[in-house]
Amino acid sequence: MTKPSRPIFEEVDEDAGTSRPKVATGGISAADRNARELTRGWLMVLFALVAAMILVGGLTRLTDSGLSITEWRPVTGAIPPLNAADWQAAFEKYRAIPEYLLQNEGMSLEEFKFIYWWEWGHRQLGRVIGVVWAAGFLGLLAMRKIPPGWTGKLLFLGLLGGVQGAIGWWMVSSGLDGAMLDVASYRLAVHLGLAFVILGFIGWYAMMLGRSPVELIQARRWREVRLLGLSTGVMHFAFLQILLGALVAGTDAGRTFTDWPLMGGGFFPPDAYGLIPGIRNFFENPGLVQFNHRMVGYALLVFGLIAWRRSRSSGHAAIRRAFDWMIAMMAGQIVLGVVAVLHVVPWQLAILHQFGAMVLWVLILRVRFLAHYPTMQSVQGAP
């Protein structure tokens, strides 16, 4: 007797033992998507905290508060003075450093408390960032929610944060002896530069986690090599400008020459090479420091305009819009810098200028990300 024929694709009951168990589909991708969303949310919290840290650091600098705490105690320093004796002891330590002896002699205890709280808040925020990173990383690790291949990247962020804390003390220590009234400007530039590097990595990782691995792989096939190269150049150019801006802040150069477009009545500032040895002028001479910041700002705008013009030929509308936002913010940042100088850099304009630098930095990174991983668009959305 012949067996009745069966359709080739007919499902067979698993219990009958005549076929393999059905394989559930979508489980792995759903778990991976959940892990990426959790990790991205945590990174966005870190991003906001680091951005706040940069702004608080700027205000600490603008209020001349950075040297008010003369010791580096990463753990026990979280506890501020709790009584009159503690406050007096902290004040006596401050009264022994050059900033007090040469600039703030006669400062009252209440005035000292004001600058102390600014610096304490800055350091405390750094501790909060460290705790949020550690808690998030260990929590994700324990729940096995770190996306595949991301453990090293997230550990790298923690390492950068630890290095940043050490550099912060290295910066502060430069103003505690000798004849320094402030921290060394080049150390301030390193400290601020690394803060922007950390902000950039967090932002880049968050953008990557916003797309699935498959989407990223597919997007790379459509990457715009020329615009990727130009945006990378703009990114490096902008980072140099950020470092020069830190030197301007560290030397109070913005309040030295307050005319524009000239400096002291001429194109080139007077006595721009007055310090010996000559290399010091690039870090410590207010005239040359501000001149370099101005010139690099103009050059960055020109280079940005070239990149923006090239972006007009992109077939991806999202890339063109990203370049529009970047160049608009770049122009606005230059205008804001000029206005700040003409008004002798009040703290409100100074901190707004620093905030603008962060916004521009993120917009540049977004342009670079989209050039590297273009978003797919429908035929209707094509130009």
C-alpha positions, -999 to +999 in steps of 0.1 A: +000+000+000+014+034-009+014+063+016-007+094+007+014+122-006+019+153+016+026+189+006+063+196+007+059+227+031+032+212+053+039+217+090+043+185+110+032+182+146+063+184+169+048+158+193+046+132+165+084+131+164+085+135+127+100+170+126+123+193+145+109+218+170+099+251+156+124+278+161+111+311+175+121+340+154+128+375+165+139+367+201+176+375+197+170+407+178+144+418+203+168+412+232+196+430+214+173+460+207+163+462+243+200+461+254+209+488+229+180+510+241+190+506+278+226+513+271+217+543+250+195+558+277+222+554+302+247+571+279+223+600+273+222+606+311+260+606+311+260+630+282+238+655+300+259+652+331+292+658+312+276+688+294+266+702+328+301+695+341+316+716+313+293+745+321+299+743+358+336+742+351+333+773+330+315+791+358+340+779+383+367+795+362+347+827+357+342+831+394+379+825+402+368+796+424+391+768+410+418+772+436+396+775+467+401+738+476+438+731+479+437+693+484+427+664+462+407+639+482+386+619+457+365+602+483+366+621+516+365+654+498+329+648+491+321+659+526+323+698+528+332+717+560+305+710+586+313+735+613+331+768+620+364+750+628+363+731+595+356+763+575+384+781+592+408+753+585+399+753+548+402+791+547+437+790+563+449+766+536+436+789+509+452+819+526+486+802+521+485+800+482+496+828+458+461+836+446+451+848+481+485+865+489+488+883+456+452+890+446+426+883+473+443+894+505+418+905+530+390+883+516+364+875+543+353+840+553+319+845+537+335+855+504+357+824+506+327+802+512+312+815+479+341+804+458+345+772+479+310+760+471+315+766+434+346+744+433+331+718+456+300+716+434+323+711+403+341+683+420+310+668+434+294+667+399+325+648+388+319+623+415+283+619+405+294+612+369+317+585+382+290+569+403+265+570+374+290+554+351+300+527+375+264+519+385+252+519+349+281+498+337+280+472+365+242+471+363+241+464+326+269+439+331+250+420+358+218+420+338+237+409+307+223+439+289+255+452+273+252+449+235+277+425+219+310+442+213+303+472+235+320+462+268+353+476+258+338+508+245+320+515+278+350+506+299+370+531+278+346+558+288+352+550+324+389+551+319+387+585+302+367+598+332+393+586+356+421+603+336+400+635+335+399+636+373+436+632+376+442+659+350+418+682+369+441+680+400+472+683+378+456+716+365+447+729+400+481+720+415+497+744+390+482+774+408+490+764+444+527+775+446+551+799+430+537+832+418+507+818+398+474+836+403+455+811+383+460+776+369+484+771+340+465+779+308+479+749+289+467+726+316+433+742+315+433+735+277+441+699+283+414+696+309+387+712+287+399+694+256+395+660+272+361+670+285+350+676+249+366+643+238+346+625+264+314+643+254+321+635+218+326+598+224+294+595+244+275+613+217+290+592+190+282+560+209+246+571+215+241+578+178+255+544+170+232+527+195+202+545+180+205+523+149+206+485+147+239+467+137+222+456+104+212+492+096+247+505+103+263+479+081+239+487+053+243+524+058+281+522+054+276+510+018+261+544+011+285+565+030+296+598+013+334+595+014+341+631+004+317+646+030+331+622+056+366+635+049+355+671+050+335+667+082+364+649+098+386+679+089+360+703+103+359+683+135+397+685+140+397+722+131+369+728+157+388+709+184+418+731+178+396+761+182+382+747+215+418+743+228+426+779+218+394+791+235+406+774+267+439+793+264+419+826+260+399+817+292+431+807+310+449+840+303+418+863+305+428+873+269+392+881+260+393+911+283+427+923+271+418+935+236+381+945+234+380+961+199+370+943+167+380+936+139+413+952+150+433+945+181+447+975+199+441+996+169+460+973+145+456+939+128+483+923+149+483+929+187+513+949+201+540+930+221+527+897+209+562+881+214+572+898+246+577+867+267+609+847+269+613+820+257+592+827+226+571+795+228+555+809+260+537+835+240+515+810+223+502+798+257+505+828+280+506+861+260+470+874+260+474+893+228+488+864+207+464+839+223+434+860+214+448+867+179+452+830+172+417+823+185+403+849+162+422+837+131+415+801+136+378+810+140+377+828+107+395+799+090+371+774+105+342+793+092+357+794+057+364+756+058+330+750+072+314+769+043+334+749+018+321+717+034+286+730+035+288+739-002+299+704-011+271+690+009+246+706-015+253+678-040+244+650-015+215+628-024+206+625+013+183+652+026+193+644+062+229+651+055+221+684+038+200+695+067+227+685+092+252+707+073+227+736+074+225+734+112+262+731+115+271+762+094+243+783+110+256+774+145+292+781+134+283+816+122+263+823+153+292+812+175+315+836+158+290+865+162+286+856+199+324+856+204+327+891+188+298+904+209+314+890+241+347+907+233+331+941+226+313+939+259+345+929+278+333+893+282+307+894+310+302+860+326+268+856+310+281+859+275+312+839+283+292+809+295+268+812+266+298+811+242+310+779+259+276+764+256+276+773+220+309+755+215+293+723+229+263+727+206+285+732+176+307+703+186+277+679+187+264+692+154+297+686+137+298+651+151+263+645+138+273+657+104+302+633+104+280+604+117+254+609+089+281+611+063+295+578+076+261+562+082+236+579+059+199+573+067+179+556+041+151+577+025+121+568+004+118+577-032+093+604-023+120+620+000+147+620-026+155+653-043 
